[in-house]
Amino acid sequence: MSSDDSQALIHSFPAQHGKFFLLSGDTPIFRLSLYLAALTVRDGASLALIDGANRFDVHAITAQAQRWQLPPQRLLERIFISRGFTCYQMEAAITERLPAFLARRGVRTAVILGLLDSFYDEQVKFQIAREMLQRIIAACHAMKADGISLLLACKEWDVRPKERNQFLHMLRQGADRTYRLTAQTEEHVLGTGEHRTIAQPHIVQNSAAGRRVHGQGGSRRMRTTRDETTGNLF
């Protein structure tokens, strides 16, 4: 795939409504997701972002705005964030809080980072986690039917016990289009038989070290600790 084609792919997410995309692979998926988020809000749209892996990086968005010679706050003020630390919180955020926020604010785009990290917590029974993920996928399809564009970014893990590895497969089966991005930027368009190697766009390095937070079992209210930079929460 040429550089022009790769740029067309990058621009297809913010340009189109009513889709469910999945990015999986190595850590660069989060930098690419933040780049796509920045593209979405650059021209005036707003965006909802649910962070399940502590991967939202204010500094990366700020640096990208500076590359575009824009005031960073112009981008940051249009990004609304919720964070989840358990799979129960992630389910509540995606199936309840997110649809309500999108409808209330008229926002048409959402990015979800690290959805599966908390689903690998062995304190949550496998069947319960699987049923929660099924409800999340159904909610994503319902939002897509309402014209919402969703991008999920999930890092690939070699999970033990192995039965939880099927969670990523479930997302791949549920998504409209799935991309796999490795550290060498080799990307597979799954389900189409296509194999593509694309040029990765110039994306500012994510300086924040990610951490996986496994929560305790039980239903908890989504934490909405104020973001010290954007202050935009939902």
N, C-alpha and C positions, 0 to 999 in steps of 0.2 A: 504494500500500500504506500502511495506517495505521501509526501509531507502535506500536500493540499488535501488529500483524502483524509488524513488523520485530523486536520483542522476541521474539516466538514463534520467528522464524527463528534468531535469535541463540542461543536456548536449545535449539533442536533438535539442535545438534551435541553438546553434552555429555550431553543426555538420552537419546540413542539409540545403540545399539551396532550394529556391523556395517555401516559405510558408508564411502564413499570420496568426499570432497568436494574440490573445487578452487576456490580463490580466485585470481583473476588481476586485473591492472589496475595502477593507480598505487600509489605508496608507502603509502597508507592501508591496504592489505591486511595489512601487517605489524602495524600497531596493532590492527586488528580481530582478527587471528589471536592476538595476545597476550591480548586481551580474552577471547576464547573459551577460551584456555588457562587463564586465571585463573578463569573460570566453572567449568571442569571440575574444578579442584583445590579450589575454595572449600569444597565440602561434603564433602571427605575423600578423593576419588579421587586417584590418582597419574597422571602423564602423562609420556610420553617425547617429547623434542623434539630434532629433528636440524636444525642450523643450517648452511646452505650459503652464507649471504650476510652473516654477522656481523650479524644483525638481532635476536637475542635481547637484550632490554633489561631488566636487573634493576630499574632505576629505575622503569620503567613498571609492572612487576608490584608493586613496593613501593608506589607511589603509588595503584594501584588497590586494594590491600589496605587502605590507610589510608582511602580513600573508603568502603569497606565496614566500617570500624572494626574491622579484624582485624589481628593481629600479622603483619607481612610474612613472617616466617619460616614461618608456618603455610602459606602458599602456596608459597614458594620451596623448602621442604624436600620438596615433593611433585613437583617438576619435575626430571626427569633428562635430562641434555643430552649430546649428541655433536655435534662440529663437523667439517665436511668442507671441504677447501680445493681439492680436485680432483674431477673427475667420477668417477674411480676410487674415491676415498674415499667419495663419496656412494653409489655403487653398493654397496660393501662394507657401509656403515652400514645401508642400507635392506634389502638382500636377506639379509644374514647377521647383523649385530649386533642390529638392531632386533627381528626375530622371536624370537631367542634371549633377549633381555632381557625382552620382553613375557611370554614363557612362564615364565621363571624367577621374575619378580616378580609375576605375575598382573595386570599393567597392561593396560587395555583401550583406551587412547586414545593416539594419537600425532599430533604436529604436525610438519610438515616445512617449513622456511622456505628459500626461495631455491634450490630444487632445481636449476633450469636454469641458474643463473648460470655454473657451471663447465662446463656442456655447450656453451657458446658459445665455448670456448677453441679457437682454430684450430690449436693444436699437437696436438689430438686429431683424428684423421681422422673425417670426417662419419659414415661407415658404422659405425665402432667406437662412436662416441657414440650413434648411433641404436640399435644393438643393446643397449648398456647400458641405455638408457632403456626399451626393450621389456622387458628383464628386471626392471627396477624396477616397471613397471606390472603385470607378472605377479605379482610379489611382493606388491604392494598388494592385488591381488584375492585372493590366497591368504590374506593376513591378514584381509581383510574377511570371507572365508568362515569364518574362525575366530572371528568376532564382534568383531573389532577395528575401531574407528572411526579413520579417517585424515583429516586435513585438510592439504592441500598449498597453500602460498601462493607464487605465482610472479609476479614483476613482469614486465610486458610490456616488451620491448625491440624496437626496429627493428634487427634483426641483419643484419650483413654478414659473409659471403655469405648471401643470402636463404634458401638451402635450409635453414638451421638454424632459421628461423622455424617450420618444421613441428613442432618439438619441443613447443611449447605446444599445437598442434593435437592431437598425439598424446595429451597428457595430458587434454585436453578430451574426446576420444573415449573415453578409458578410465575417466573418472570417472563416478560415479553422478549427481552434480549439480555443475554448474559455475556459479559466480557471477563476474561481472565488476564490479569496483568502481572507479569513477573518483574523481578528486579532488572532484567535485561529488556524490559518493555516488549516482551513477546506476548501478543494478544491473540486469543482464540475466540472466535465468534461461535459460541456453542449452539448446537441445534441446526446449524446451516451447512455444516460440512466445510466451512471456510476456515482457513488458517492464515492469519495476518500478522505481520511484523510491522509495527507502526513506530514512527518517530515520536518520542514523548515530548510534549510541549515544554517550554521553559517555565518551570514551576518553582517558586521559591521553596527552599528546603524547610520542612517542618522541624522547628527547633525544639518543640515540646516532646519530651519522652512520653510515650504512651504507657498506660498501666492497665492491667486487667483487674477489675474489682469484682470479686464474687461475693454476693450478698447472702444473707441468711434466708431460709425459707419463710414463706408467709407473705401476705399481701400488704404492701406499704404504699403510702401516698408518694407520688413522684416528688423528688427533691427539686426545689426551685431556688437554690442558693443564687443570690444576685451575681451576675457576671460583672466584674469590676470595670470592664471596658465598654461593653455594649449596653448592658442593663436591659436588654430585650429578652423577656422570658414569656413562655406561654404554658 
